[in-house]
Amino acid sequence: MECPVCKSITTDPEQKKCAECSTDLEIFRIIETLEKKAHKQNKRISLLAFSLIFLVVAAAVFYYYFLNFNLSKGKDDATTISKQHIEIEYLNNEKQLLTSSLVELRNEVQVLTEKLKKAESQKVVAETSKPKPTPKEIIHVVKRGESLQRIAKKYYGNSDEYQRIMKDNNIKNANSIIIGQKLKITAPVTE
């Protein structure tokens, strides 16, 4: 799946977040699934409506020919025309009812799809507009045998982060710390 935010391609269909920008991909998969279902449902509704209209027209044609071939010689043409007119009106009313039902169903599907998209976009906006937490500062007093690398490993889990401690405390040389020196440690931000 392609991430709609950063356009990176994710090969794992079970991956919930984009590896590049941490966008929640599950929401977009749900939207994609719902759009596919709505498309299938629209196809089914269209096929059903077409079938019903075809059956109504076929029934009208069949009924018209059936009446014309089975009329007895003594019947009045005006009566026959009147009956046919009534049947055609009935069939037209049925067709209008089916058409209006189809329009209502399509409108409902469209409204539900729009509501879903709106809710999902609001959720995405709410998630992206959360303020970033501010880092906490810890004061560490240097003890015998400690180095900046050891302190970095203790607080950050990685000894390579000693450069962050140097920068935060304006230390020029990593070997110039002394016992009892107070160091500001910026705690890693957790969400």
MITIFI-149386 format. One line per field, with one value per residue: residue number from 1; y negated, z, x of N, C-alpha, C in turn. Coordinates in pm, 1 decimal. Layout:
# MITIFI-149386
i	(NUM,...)
n.v	(Y,...)
n.w	(Z,...)
n.u	(X,...)
ca.v	(Y,...)
ca.w	(Z,...)
ca.u	(X,...)
c.v	(Y,...)
c.w	(Z,...)
c.u	(X,...)
***
This chain:
# MITIFI-149386
i	(1,2,3,4,5,6,7,8,9,10,11,12,13,14,15,16,17,18,19,20,21,22,23,24,25,26,27,28,29,30,31,32,33,34,35,36,37,38,39,40,41,42,43,44,45,46,47,48,49,50,51,52,53,54,55,56,57,58,59,60,61,62,63,64,65,66,67,68,69,70,71,72,73,74,75,76,77,78,79,80,81,82,83,84,85,86,87,88,89,90,91,92,93,94,95,96,97,98,99,100,101,102,103,104,105,106,107,108,109,110,111,112,113,114,115,116,117,118,119,120,121,122,123,124,125,126,127,128,129,130,131,132,133,134,135,136,137,138,139,140,141,142,143,144,145,146,147,148,149,150,151,152,153,154,155,156,157,158,159,160,161,162,163,164,165,166,167,168,169,170,171,172,173,174,175,176,177,178,179,180,181,182,183,184,185,186,187,188,189,190,191)
n.v	(117.7,-223.5,-497.4,-764.8,-1007.4,-1043.4,-906.3,-672.4,-324.9,-47.3,285.0,482.8,606.1,611.4,413.0,147.1,-119.2,-374.5,-336.6,-549.7,-801.0,-756.7,-751.2,-650.9,-374.2,-195.7,-323.3,-428.9,-191.8,-92.6,-288.2,-247.0,15.7,-24.1,-192.8,-15.6,168.8,5.3,-55.4,199.6,242.9,39.1,131.1,366.2,261.7,109.1,312.8,460.2,267.4,225.8,482.7,504.0,295.5,389.6,626.9,518.6,373.9,586.0,741.3,563.9,547.5,817.3,851.5,666.6,780.1,1026.0,950.3,840.7,1064.1,1235.0,1118.8,1120.8,1118.2,965.7,767.4,429.4,191.0,-42.8,19.6,207.2,51.4,-123.2,52.4,132.8,-110.4,-160.8,50.5,-15.3,-258.0,-160.7,1.2,-196.5,-347.0,-158.8,-136.9,-397.1,-396.8,-201.4,-324.9,-557.8,-438.5,-328.1,-562.5,-673.9,-477.3,-502.1,-765.3,-735.5,-564.7,-735.5,-948.1,-812.9,-731.9,-981.6,-1077.2,-892.3,-943.0,-1207.5,-1174.8,-1015.4,-1186.6,-1390.3,-1253.3,-1194.9,-1456.7,-1535.9,-1361.0,-1437.9,-1696.7,-1698.3,-1835.5,-1827.0,-1652.7,-1810.0,-1780.6,-1634.9,-1750.5,-1613.8,-1616.7,-1502.6,-1380.6,-1344.7,-1044.0,-849.2,-673.8,-701.7,-779.7,-996.8,-839.3,-613.7,-730.1,-823.2,-578.6,-482.7,-660.2,-694.4,-452.2,-407.7,-440.2,-613.9,-848.3,-1030.9,-1265.6,-1432.4,-1493.3,-1632.7,-1856.2,-1969.1,-2053.6,-2219.8,-2110.3,-2072.8,-1873.9,-1528.2,-1385.8,-1554.9,-1568.5,-1580.9,-1425.7,-1471.6,-1675.7,-1846.8,-1745.6,-1832.7,-1632.4,-1562.9,-1411.2,-1137.8,-1187.4,-1055.1,-928.0)
n.w	(0.0,-75.0,107.6,176.8,267.3,271.0,44.8,42.0,-19.7,120.0,183.0,348.7,421.9,671.8,820.8,1040.5,1067.1,879.2,786.6,728.9,792.8,1007.7,974.1,1029.6,872.0,875.7,889.0,630.5,488.9,576.1,473.9,200.5,174.5,239.3,29.0,-184.6,-115.9,-129.9,-400.2,-511.1,-406.0,-531.3,-794.3,-772.4,-701.4,-929.1,-1121.5,-1021.3,-1040.6,-1318.7,-1399.8,-1284.4,-1415.8,-1676.5,-1653.4,-1592.9,-1827.6,-2011.7,-1915.2,-1964.7,-2245.0,-2310.1,-2193.2,-2344.2,-2606.2,-2549.8,-2481.7,-2727.1,-2900.0,-2786.2,-2791.2,-2823.5,-3105.0,-3059.9,-2874.8,-2777.0,-2926.4,-2792.4,-2522.9,-2492.7,-2543.4,-2329.3,-2111.7,-2164.1,-2136.6,-1864.3,-1755.6,-1850.5,-1715.8,-1453.4,-1462.4,-1521.3,-1285.2,-1103.0,-1202.4,-1150.4,-870.0,-814.1,-927.9,-769.5,-523.6,-577.8,-619.3,-361.6,-216.0,-333.1,-256.3,22.3,48.0,-53.5,134.6,369.3,297.6,267.4,531.8,663.3,541.8,627.7,906.1,929.4,821.3,1009.4,1228.8,1147.0,1124.0,1390.4,1510.8,1390.7,1477.9,1742.5,2014.3,2041.0,2298.0,2553.4,2617.2,2919.7,3179.5,3346.1,3625.7,3653.0,3864.2,3832.7,3892.8,4039.8,3802.0,3592.6,3252.4,2973.5,2772.3,2913.5,3079.1,2883.0,2776.2,2996.6,3023.4,2764.6,2640.5,2449.0,2378.2,2195.3,2210.8,2368.2,2264.0,2256.0,2525.1,2563.1,2399.8,2520.0,2760.0,2699.4,2667.8,2566.8,2538.4,2557.9,2753.3,2965.5,3192.8,3545.5,3874.2,4064.9,3910.5,3776.0,3540.3,3279.5,3167.6,2896.7,2893.6,2694.3,2462.7,2508.2,2369.5)
n.u	(84.7,49.5,160.5,-52.5,39.6,327.4,397.8,547.8,608.2,451.3,515.2,421.7,110.7,-6.1,102.7,61.7,134.8,299.6,635.5,799.8,669.7,504.9,227.6,-106.8,-189.2,-394.6,-641.7,-667.1,-674.7,-920.9,-1094.4,-1047.7,-1143.6,-1413.8,-1489.4,-1460.6,-1658.5,-1885.5,-1878.9,-1923.0,-2177.0,-2321.0,-2302.4,-2452.1,-2703.0,-2759.8,-2770.9,-2985.7,-3190.7,-3192.9,-3266.5,-3522.1,-3659.9,-3638.4,-3789.3,-4042.1,-4098.2,-4089.7,-4300.9,-4510.2,-4506.1,-4549.8,-4804.6,-4953.7,-4940.3,-5056.7,-5317.8,-5401.4,-5401.1,-5584.8,-5833.7,-6177.8,-6399.5,-6623.2,-6568.4,-6526.8,-6312.5,-6242.6,-6275.5,-6073.9,-5846.3,-5868.5,-5830.4,-5568.0,-5439.5,-5477.5,-5328.7,-5073.0,-5033.9,-5030.2,-4799.9,-4609.9,-4625.4,-4527.1,-4267.9,-4174.8,-4183.2,-3989.2,-3765.7,-3746.4,-3693.5,-3445.5,-3295.2,-3310.6,-3169.9,-2914.6,-2855.9,-2846.2,-2623.9,-2426.9,-2438.9,-2364.2,-2107.0,-1982.5,-2004.9,-1843.7,-1593.5,-1557.6,-1550.1,-1321.9,-1127.6,-1136.6,-1043.9,-782.7,-684.8,-709.1,-527.8,-286.7,-263.8,-198.0,-20.4,333.6,500.2,691.2,1040.4,1174.5,1390.4,1666.5,1879.9,2197.9,2446.0,2786.1,2958.3,3225.2,3418.2,3241.4,3160.5,3087.9,2979.7,2889.6,2697.9,2521.9,2436.5,2298.2,2077.6,1972.6,1994.8,2179.4,2510.5,2617.4,2481.6,2611.0,2702.3,2484.2,2451.5,2689.4,2643.2,2410.5,2519.7,2727.1,2989.0,3316.5,3512.5,3488.5,3619.3,3656.0,3494.4,3418.9,3423.0,3131.1,3037.5,2756.3,2522.7,2299.9,2043.0,1855.0,1557.2,1446.3,1180.0,862.5,564.0)
ca.v	(0.0,-348.8,-592.8,-884.3,-1128.7,-1058.6,-830.7,-555.4,-202.7,51.7,417.0,566.8,564.6,606.7,299.7,50.4,-256.7,-396.7,-336.3,-678.6,-918.7,-707.4,-772.0,-533.5,-318.3,-115.1,-408.5,-437.9,-60.2,-84.7,-373.1,-179.1,129.6,-76.1,-241.5,102.0,224.6,-87.0,-38.5,326.7,225.9,-42.2,219.0,456.4,183.1,75.5,435.5,490.3,169.7,255.9,606.7,475.2,215.3,480.0,715.6,440.2,347.7,714.8,778.0,475.5,590.8,947.1,829.7,598.6,878.3,1126.3,893.9,824.2,1192.0,1306.9,1041.8,1180.1,1026.9,880.8,663.4,295.0,144.6,-148.2,87.5,267.1,-57.7,-172.4,150.1,124.9,-237.0,-141.9,137.4,-92.1,-351.5,-81.5,38.7,-319.0,-379.4,-63.2,-175.7,-518.7,-357.3,-134.1,-425.1,-644.0,-357.2,-319.9,-693.6,-685.4,-390.3,-564.0,-882.5,-686.2,-516.5,-853.1,-1019.9,-733.5,-738.7,-1115.6,-1084.6,-812.9,-1016.9,-1324.5,-1127.8,-969.1,-1301.7,-1460.0,-1173.7,-1215.4,-1593.3,-1538.1,-1290.2,-1512.7,-1827.5,-1684.7,-1902.6,-1739.1,-1668.6,-1874.4,-1690.0,-1662.3,-1758.4,-1544.1,-1657.6,-1384.9,-1414.0,-1250.1,-961.0,-789.9,-567.4,-727.6,-856.6,-1045.7,-726.5,-529.5,-806.3,-821.9,-444.8,-470.4,-738.7,-684.1,-315.4,-405.4,-518.5,-714.7,-970.5,-1116.8,-1395.8,-1512.6,-1542.8,-1735.2,-1974.9,-2028.4,-2107.6,-2299.1,-2043.5,-2069.0,-1749.9,-1423.2,-1334.8,-1662.2,-1572.8,-1549.3,-1370.2,-1573.7,-1772.0,-1829.2,-1746.4,-1831.8,-1522.2,-1580.1,-1277.3,-1112.0,-1215.2,-938.5,-970.4)
ca.w	(0.0,-79.4,212.6,112.7,319.3,224.0,-81.0,49.4,-46.8,226.4,125.5,447.6,432.6,812.4,885.2,1081.3,1053.9,775.9,843.3,702.0,857.6,1117.7,946.0,1058.4,743.9,896.3,855.6,486.0,441.3,604.1,375.0,71.5,180.0,233.6,-106.0,-269.3,-84.0,-182.9,-544.8,-537.8,-373.8,-638.5,-910.3,-746.3,-707.0,-1069.4,-1188.9,-974.2,-1099.2,-1460.9,-1412.7,-1253.8,-1525.2,-1790.9,-1628.6,-1604.1,-1970.1,-2075.7,-1875.2,-2035.2,-2385.3,-2312.4,-2163.1,-2459.4,-2713.4,-2502.2,-2496.0,-2868.7,-2966.2,-2723.3,-2793.6,-2903.8,-3209.9,-3016.0,-2779.7,-2829.5,-2928.7,-2691.3,-2394.5,-2495.7,-2529.1,-2191.4,-2024.6,-2188.5,-2078.9,-1718.5,-1727.6,-1874.2,-1602.7,-1337.1,-1480.5,-1508.3,-1142.0,-1042.7,-1246.3,-1076.2,-732.0,-812.7,-956.4,-651.4,-421.8,-618.4,-592.9,-216.1,-174.6,-375.9,-170.4,154.0,35.5,-69.7,262.4,462.0,253.2,301.5,677.3,698.5,500.5,714.6,1038.0,918.3,803.1,1137.8,1315.2,1100.3,1162.1,1535.7,1544.8,1346.5,1542.5,1883.6,2042.0,2076.1,2438.9,2575.2,2686.2,3061.5,3212.2,3466.8,3666.0,3688.6,3928.0,3784.7,3998.7,4006.8,3701.4,3486.0,3135.1,2901.7,2700.1,3010.8,3120.7,2767.9,2768.5,3109.2,3002.7,2628.7,2590.9,2338.4,2419.9,2093.6,2242.3,2457.2,2199.3,2297.2,2659.6,2544.8,2342.2,2619.6,2872.5,2644.2,2698.4,2445.2,2532.2,2627.5,2865.1,3061.5,3304.8,3674.1,3976.3,4132.0,3812.6,3748.0,3396.7,3239.4,3076.4,2839.3,2885.6,2563.2,2455.4,2482.0,2343.0)
ca.u	(0.0,125.2,122.5,-105.6,103.2,465.9,406.3,635.4,532.9,459.3,491.7,355.2,-30.0,-46.7,170.4,-40.1,184.7,401.3,770.1,863.7,609.1,420.6,85.9,-188.6,-232.6,-514.6,-756.6,-678.6,-719.4,-1065.0,-1161.7,-1037.0,-1235.6,-1550.5,-1514.5,-1480.5,-1790.0,-1985.9,-1877.9,-1991.0,-2318.9,-2378.0,-2317.2,-2564.7,-2826.3,-2782.9,-2812.2,-3120.6,-3282.6,-3203.2,-3343.9,-3662.4,-3715.8,-3650.8,-3903.3,-4165.6,-4120.9,-4120.3,-4437.0,-4603.1,-4509.6,-4617.9,-4946.3,-5013.0,-4958.9,-5151.5,-5452.3,-5435.0,-5425.3,-5694.8,-5958.1,-6285.8,-6443.2,-6733.3,-6528.0,-6510.4,-6173.9,-6225.9,-6259.3,-5941.2,-5749.3,-5880.6,-5764.6,-5424.3,-5393.5,-5473.0,-5214.2,-4950.3,-5022.0,-4989.9,-4659.7,-4529.2,-4619.7,-4433.9,-4134.0,-4137.7,-4154.9,-3859.4,-3662.7,-3728.6,-3626.0,-3305.4,-3234.0,-3297.0,-3059.7,-2788.6,-2832.5,-2804.9,-2485.9,-2341.1,-2434.1,-2284.2,-1967.7,-1931.9,-1989.8,-1726.3,-1473.9,-1544.8,-1506.6,-1183.6,-1038.8,-1129.8,-957.8,-645.7,-647.2,-692.8,-404.6,-169.7,-255.3,-162.3,106.6,444.9,536.1,821.0,1132.6,1199.6,1532.5,1710.2,2015.1,2278.5,2573.5,2887.1,3017.8,3355.0,3416.1,3144.0,3202.0,2969.2,2920.7,2819.6,2579.2,2430.8,2376.9,2205.1,1955.7,1919.3,2004.7,2273.6,2627.7,2647.8,2407.3,2690.0,2717.7,2369.1,2483.8,2793.0,2580.3,2320.5,2596.5,2838.0,3115.7,3397.9,3588.8,3414.1,3699.4,3681.9,3399.6,3482.6,3333.9,3051.3,2985.3,2613.2,2493.9,2158.6,2010.6,1721.7,1497.5,1386.9,1036.2,777.3,426.2)
c.v	(-123.6,-442.4,-720.0,-1012.9,-1147.2,-980.3,-714.8,-429.9,-102.1,187.4,508.6,522.0,555.5,487.6,190.4,-94.1,-260.7,-404.7,-472.4,-790.9,-882.7,-737.4,-641.5,-481.3,-239.9,-194.0,-412.0,-302.9,-44.7,-166.2,-304.6,-60.9,82.9,-128.2,-124.4,162.9,137.0,-72.6,90.5,312.8,142.1,41.7,310.9,382.9,149.2,198.1,473.0,396.4,197.8,380.9,581.8,395.2,303.0,572.5,641.9,414.6,477.1,759.3,692.6,517.9,724.0,929.5,764.4,698.2,986.2,1076.0,883.4,956.7,1266.8,1228.6,1116.3,1074.6,929.2,767.8,532.5,253.2,39.1,-86.9,147.4,161.0,-111.0,-77.8,143.6,-2.0,-225.3,-56.0,62.8,-192.4,-277.9,-45.5,-83.0,-360.8,-286.9,-99.6,-299.2,-486.0,-290.4,-232.8,-514.4,-566.8,-346.0,-450.7,-712.3,-599.8,-449.9,-684.0,-839.9,-638.7,-634.9,-929.3,-944.5,-736.9,-873.9,-1130.2,-1009.1,-886.7,-1136.4,-1283.1,-1084.2,-1086.9,-1381.7,-1385.1,-1193.9,-1354.3,-1600.6,-1470.6,-1370.4,-1646.0,-1818.3,-1756.2,-1801.0,-1760.4,-1729.4,-1779.3,-1733.4,-1666.6,-1688.2,-1596.1,-1531.6,-1434.4,-1304.5,-1178.9,-902.7,-676.8,-593.3,-807.5,-905.3,-932.1,-639.0,-598.9,-806.5,-687.0,-427.0,-540.3,-717.7,-542.6,-301.9,-495.8,-626.1,-847.5,-1064.4,-1256.6,-1488.3,-1574.1,-1652.6,-1865.6,-2045.9,-2096.4,-2189.0,-2241.6,-2028.6,-1935.1,-1645.0,-1370.6,-1438.4,-1668.7,-1529.3,-1497.2,-1485.7,-1677.5,-1740.6,-1845.5,-1748.2,-1718.1,-1548.1,-1440.9,-1257.6,-1132.4,-1085.9,-987.7,-876.3)
c.w	(0.0,27.2,145.8,159.4,257.7,95.5,-76.9,36.5,63.5,165.8,220.0,463.2,576.7,886.2,913.2,1063.9,945.8,842.7,827.3,787.7,971.5,1097.4,971.0,927.3,756.1,858.8,704.5,425.7,462.4,501.4,238.9,64.9,168.0,94.7,-201.6,-245.1,-141.3,-334.4,-583.8,-514.8,-481.9,-764.4,-892.7,-758.0,-851.3,-1146.4,-1149.8,-1037.6,-1247.6,-1482.8,-1388.3,-1365.2,-1648.2,-1773.8,-1643.2,-1750.6,-2042.5,-2041.5,-1948.7,-2180.9,-2397.3,-2290.6,-2281.3,-2572.5,-2673.8,-2517.7,-2641.9,-2937.3,-2907.4,-2721.1,-2877.0,-3000.5,-3161.4,-2922.5,-2850.7,-2821.3,-2821.7,-2553.3,-2384.7,-2474.7,-2387.0,-2094.0,-2040.4,-2126.6,-1926.7,-1680.4,-1745.6,-1761.7,-1477.8,-1345.9,-1469.3,-1362.4,-1069.6,-1077.5,-1169.1,-930.9,-721.3,-837.0,-835.8,-537.9,-452.0,-589.2,-443.2,-165.4,-213.2,-288.3,-32.1,151.3,25.0,61.6,362.2,424.9,288.7,451.7,721.8,662.1,591.6,852.1,1034.5,901.8,931.9,1233.1,1277.6,1140.0,1311.5,1576.3,1505.7,1416.7,1691.3,1907.7,2083.2,2223.8,2451.7,2651.7,2831.7,3084.0,3344.2,3497.8,3715.3,3748.2,3890.8,3903.7,3947.9,3904.6,3587.0,3373.3,3067.3,2825.4,2793.9,3056.6,3007.5,2755.4,2877.2,3078.2,2865.6,2571.9,2477.0,2375.1,2318.2,2119.6,2335.0,2397.8,2233.6,2434.9,2649.6,2495.1,2445.6,2732.9,2828.4,2682.5,2567.7,2427.0,2616.5,2749.4,2975.4,3175.6,3432.2,3771.8,4046.5,4036.3,3784.9,3597.8,3374.6,3139.6,3027.4,2818.3,2747.6,2569.1,2425.7,2464.8,2408.0)
c.u	(89.0,72.2,71.6,-38.0,241.5,493.5,505.0,549.3,560.1,426.5,416.9,209.4,-78.4,14.1,68.4,4.2,291.3,538.0,837.6,806.1,514.8,272.2,11.8,-247.4,-362.2,-640.2,-775.7,-718.4,-869.8,-1141.9,-1161.1,-1133.9,-1380.0,-1584.7,-1537.7,-1618.5,-1900.7,-1994.6,-1950.9,-2140.9,-2386.8,-2398.5,-2438.3,-2697.1,-2859.6,-2832.1,-2954.7,-3222.1,-3302.2,-3288.4,-3491.8,-3728.6,-3735.1,-3771.4,-4035.5,-4198.1,-4158.1,-4262.1,-4539.6,-4617.4,-4583.6,-4767.5,-5017.1,-5039.2,-5058.5,-5294.4,-5493.3,-5468.1,-5544.4,-5825.9,-6062.7,-6337.1,-6549.0,-6691.8,-6502.6,-6363.7,-6147.1,-6203.5,-6119.0,-5833.4,-5750.5,-5809.8,-5612.1,-5365.2,-5379.8,-5352.3,-5081.7,-4928.4,-4973.1,-4840.7,-4566.9,-4516.5,-4521.7,-4289.2,-4086.6,-4104.6,-4017.4,-3745.3,-3638.5,-3661.3,-3476.9,-3232.2,-3212.2,-3180.2,-2924.0,-2754.7,-2785.2,-2659.3,-2390.3,-2327.2,-2346.5,-2135.8,-1906.3,-1911.1,-1864.8,-1598.1,-1450.0,-1493.2,-1360.4,-1088.0,-1027.4,-1038.2,-811.2,-598.0,-622.7,-562.1,-280.7,-155.7,-226.7,-29.7,213.0,479.0,675.4,912.1,1153.3,1350.2,1558.8,1850.7,2087.4,2410.4,2673.5,2950.8,3149.4,3335.0,3317.1,3208.5,3073.6,2900.3,2837.5,2690.2,2475.2,2361.7,2272.0,2072.2,1891.5,1923.6,2104.6,2391.2,2664.9,2576.8,2485.2,2707.3,2601.3,2396.0,2589.3,2730.8,2493.4,2396.8,2718.5,2974.7,3192.2,3468.9,3515.8,3489.0,3719.7,3580.2,3470.6,3378.2,3263.7,2993.8,2838.5,2590.6,2343.0,2140.1,1868.7,1664.7,1437.2,1235.9,962.9,636.0,329.3)
***
